[in-house]
Amino acid sequence: MSPSPKKKCCSDKPACKRCPLRMMREGTLPPGYTVKKRKLVKVKKKSKTKTKVAA
């Protein structure tokens, strides 16, 4: 099991094992998460409801 990612990238060199940028690049980031502006964020799911169009 991989370690949980940090909430924010500390931008150290070399990158630590828990860095969200490194985990995203390696593909080890948990499902449902992504990285935006060096911060770990949850991916919002789109609703699958259909809207009815008046014909």
C-alpha positions as CSV (number, residue, x, y, z in Angstrom):
1,M,0.0,0.0,0.0
2,S,1.4,3.4,-0.9
3,P,1.6,6.2,1.6
4,S,-1.1,8.8,1.6
5,P,-0.2,12.1,-0.2
6,K,0.4,15.4,1.5
7,K,-2.2,18.1,1.2
8,K,0.3,20.6,-0.4
9,C,3.6,20.2,-2.3
10,C,6.5,21.6,-0.4
11,S,8.5,21.9,-3.7
12,D,11.7,20.4,-2.2
13,K,14.4,18.9,-4.4
14,P,14.4,15.9,-4.6
15,A,10.7,15.4,-4.3
16,C,9.6,13.3,-1.3
17,K,7.7,10.0,-1.6
18,R,4.4,11.6,-0.4
19,C,4.6,14.6,-2.8
20,P,1.2,14.9,-4.6
21,L,2.9,16.0,-7.8
22,R,5.2,13.0,-7.8
23,M,2.4,10.6,-7.0
24,M,0.2,12.0,-9.8
25,R,3.1,11.6,-12.3
26,E,3.8,8.0,-11.2
27,G,0.1,7.2,-11.2
28,T,-0.1,6.3,-7.5
29,L,-2.5,9.0,-6.4
30,P,-5.7,7.6,-4.8
31,P,-8.8,7.5,-7.0
32,G,-10.9,10.6,-6.8
33,Y,-8.0,13.0,-6.3
34,T,-6.0,15.3,-8.5
35,V,-3.5,18.1,-8.1
36,K,-4.2,21.7,-8.9
37,K,-1.8,24.6,-8.2
38,R,0.5,22.2,-6.2
39,K,-2.4,21.3,-3.9
40,L,-4.3,18.0,-3.5
41,V,-8.0,18.4,-4.4
42,K,-10.9,16.0,-4.7
43,V,-12.4,15.5,-8.2
44,K,-16.1,16.5,-8.3
45,K,-18.3,14.0,-10.0
46,K,-20.7,15.3,-12.7
47,S,-24.3,14.5,-12.1
48,K,-25.8,12.1,-14.5
49,T,-29.3,13.4,-14.6
50,K,-30.8,14.3,-17.9
51,T,-32.7,17.4,-18.5
52,K,-35.9,17.1,-20.5
53,V,-36.2,19.3,-23.5
54,A,-39.6,20.7,-24.5
55,A,-40.3,19.5,-28.0
